[in-house]
Every structure is written in C-alpha cells, then in structure tokens.
Amino acid sequence: MPDGFRAPPRALRAVDGGVTSDGVTGALRFEPVEVDPSGAGDAAALLAAMAAEMRELYEGLDLNSAAMPSATPADLGPPGGTYLVGYSAAGEVVCGGGVKRLPDGACEIKRMYVVPRCRRRGVAPQLLAALEDAARGLGYGVVRLDTGPRQAHAQRLYEAQGYRAIDNFNGNPEASFFGEKRL
C-alpha cells in the first residue's frame, strides 16, 4: 500500500480487536474522516486492514497496482469524495468506505470494509446506505461499484439494495460484478 494507507500495528489492533459483540446491535454513527497520508487514524487503519484481506483473498493482489482503479487519499476526499467511518454506540470502529468522483460525473463506492468481528450483523447494509447518502450530499445522482468473484456476499448485498449489473466501467481486471444505482 502507499504510505497514505499504511497503519501502525497498534491502529490495526484497535480496529480489529476493539469491537465488542454487543457494540453493533443498534444503528451506527457515521463520520466523514480524512484519510491521513501519514497512515495515522481510523480511516488509514481500516484501509490497511481491507488491503491485507484482499491480498489474502486474491493471492497477493496489490490494490495500488497500476492495473487497479485508484482510491487514493485525494480520491476519497473533498471536493468530490469522502471517506466514512462507522462507529458503534460505544465509539468503537466498526466499518468504513469511500466515495470517489468518476470522470463522467457519477461516483464510485470504494473500499467498503467491515471489521471481521462485526460481520453478519447488518453493518454492511448500514454502511452502504450511509455511503449512498454521502454521495447524494455531494450532488451525485448515479453511484457505481464493483466486487470480485470471491465476494459473492457483497454482490448479493448490492443487488438486494438495487444495484443493476453493468459493463466494466473502471477497468478493474479482478472484479466480476459491476453495479450501478440511480440515487
């Protein structure tokens, strides 16, 4: 990962190890957070954990390879983007994801990630809805996303939330599903 997405080991432990089982039973609080290029903070820790999981899931995949669509700190920040971190009622980091401007005026949801201990508890649909709300707030009327063949659960979520299959819009060589939704 580029320096902008490296998190110190302590930050990764805080993200992955600090969520309690009852910390995600209710609605989450989402806050826009700057992706710190130094690698500090909740956003960078979530992005680093997500990248590590993708490397394992897809045998060494480098999300920052020139062949992959970008999601740099600049992409995920103002004026055309944002990165949201979801916090439990106890204030613990549960999930994160970003919105990135596309050249045609639509936006793309990037780097959605739910910490492993919080999966299968309704967090991902809350995160997706929050990212869609953020996209609306940024003035977007169309949102796109993609996912890979080893993430069928993500494709099911996207389709259940109204994303329709489209052609490869971002050149991602690893993705098997490309979706679009009108907001």
C-alpha positions in Angstrom: 0.0 0.0 0.0 1.2 3.6 -0.5 2.2 5.4 2.6 -1.2 7.0 2.7 -2.8 3.7 3.6 -0.3 2.1 6.0 -1.4 2.0 9.5 0.8 1.4 12.5 0.2 -2.1 14.0 -1.4 -0.5 17.1 -4.0 1.2 14.9 -4.8 -2.1 13.2 -5.3 -3.8 16.6 -7.6 -1.1 17.7 -9.8 -1.5 14.6 -9.8 -5.3 14.5 -9.7 -6.1 18.2 -11.7 -3.4 19.9 -15.3 -4.2 18.8 -17.5 -5.9 21.3 -20.2 -8.3 20.3 -22.9 -6.0 21.5 -21.2 -2.9 20.2 -23.0 -3.2 16.8 -26.5 -4.3 17.8 -28.0 -0.8 17.0 -27.6 1.9 14.5 -24.1 3.1 13.8 -22.8 6.6 13.8 -21.0 7.6 10.5 -18.5 10.4 10.4 -16.5 11.7 7.4 -12.9 11.2 8.2 -9.9 12.5 6.3 -7.6 9.7 5.0 -4.3 10.8 6.6 -1.4 10.3 4.1 0.9 9.5 7.1 -1.1 6.4 7.8 -2.5 7.5 11.1 -6.1 7.4 12.2 -9.2 5.2 11.8 -9.6 5.6 8.1 -6.0 4.5 7.3 -6.3 1.6 9.7 -9.5 0.4 8.0 -8.0 0.8 4.6 -4.8 -1.1 5.6 -6.9 -4.0 7.1 -9.0 -4.1 3.9 -6.0 -4.2 1.7 -4.4 -7.0 3.8 -7.6 -9.0 3.5 -7.8 -8.5 -0.3 -4.1 -9.6 -0.6 -5.0 -12.9 1.2 -8.3 -13.4 -0.6 -6.9 -12.8 -4.0 -3.4 -14.3 -3.6 -1.2 -11.2 -3.3 -3.5 -8.7 -5.0 -2.0 -5.2 -4.9 -4.8 -2.7 -4.8 -2.3 0.0 -5.7 -1.0 -1.7 -8.8 -1.3 0.5 -12.0 -3.8 -2.0 -13.3 -6.3 -1.4 -10.5 -8.7 1.6 -10.2 -7.3 4.2 -7.7 -8.6 5.1 -4.3 -6.0 7.5 -3.0 -6.5 9.9 -0.1 -7.1 12.6 -2.7 -9.8 10.5 -4.4 -11.6 9.9 -1.1 -11.6 13.5 0.0 -13.1 16.8 -0.9 -14.3 18.2 -3.1 -15.7 15.2 -5.0 -15.2 12.4 -2.5 -15.4 11.4 1.1 -14.4 8.5 3.4 -16.9 7.5 6.2 -16.0 5.6 9.3 -18.8 3.8 11.2 -18.7 3.8 15.0 -20.6 1.6 17.4 -22.7 3.2 20.2 -19.6 2.5 22.4 -17.5 4.6 20.0 -15.5 1.7 18.5 -14.6 1.5 14.9 -16.8 -1.0 13.0 -16.6 -0.2 9.3 -15.6 2.3 6.6 -15.9 3.1 3.0 -15.4 5.8 0.5 -17.0 7.8 -2.4 -14.9 8.8 -5.3 -15.8 11.1 -8.3 -15.7 9.4 -11.7 -14.8 11.3 -14.9 -18.4 11.1 -16.3 -19.9 12.8 -13.3 -21.1 9.7 -11.5 -19.4 8.4 -8.4 -17.9 5.1 -7.2 -18.2 3.5 -3.8 -14.7 2.3 -2.9 -13.0 0.2 -0.2 -16.1 -0.9 1.8 -14.9 -2.8 4.8 -16.5 -4.2 7.9 -14.2 -5.5 10.6 -14.4 -9.3 10.8 -15.9 -9.4 14.3 -18.8 -7.3 13.2 -19.8 -9.2 10.0 -23.3 -10.8 9.6 -24.8 -8.3 12.0 -26.4 -5.9 9.5 -23.4 -3.5 9.4 -22.7 -3.6 5.6 -26.2 -2.5 4.6 -26.0 0.4 7.0 -22.6 1.3 5.6 -23.8 1.1 2.0 -26.8 3.3 2.9 -24.6 5.9 4.6 -22.2 6.0 1.5 -25.2 6.5 -0.8 -26.5 9.3 1.5 -23.0 10.9 1.3 -23.0 10.6 -2.5 -26.4 12.3 -2.6 -25.0 15.0 -0.3 -22.1 15.5 -2.7 -24.6 16.0 -5.6 -24.3 12.7 -7.3 -27.3 11.1 -9.0 -25.6 7.8 -10.0 -23.4 5.6 -8.0 -21.3 2.6 -9.2 -19.3 -0.1 -7.5 -17.6 -3.4 -8.2 -16.7 -6.6 -6.4 -14.6 -9.7 -7.0 -15.6 -13.3 -7.7 -14.6 -14.4 -4.2 -17.0 -11.9 -2.6 -20.4 -13.3 -3.6 -21.9 -12.0 -0.4 -21.0 -8.4 -1.5 -22.7 -8.9 -4.9 -25.8 -10.3 -3.2 -25.9 -7.2 -0.9 -25.5 -4.8 -3.8 -28.2 -6.5 -5.9 -30.6 -6.6 -2.9 -30.0 -2.8 -2.5 -31.0 -2.1 -6.1 -27.7 -2.2 -8.0 -28.1 -3.4 -11.5 -25.3 -5.2 -13.4 -23.4 -3.0 -15.9 -20.3 -3.4 -18.0 -16.9 -2.9 -16.6 -16.8 0.9 -16.0 -13.5 1.3 -14.3 -11.1 -1.2 -15.9 -10.8 -3.4 -12.8 -9.3 -6.7 -14.0 -10.1 -8.5 -10.8 -13.8 -7.7 -10.5 -16.6 -9.9 -11.7 -19.6 -7.7 -10.8 -20.0 -4.1 -11.7 -23.1 -2.4 -10.5 -24.9 0.9 -10.8 -27.8 2.6 -8.9 -29.6 5.8 -9.5 -30.0 7.8 -6.3 
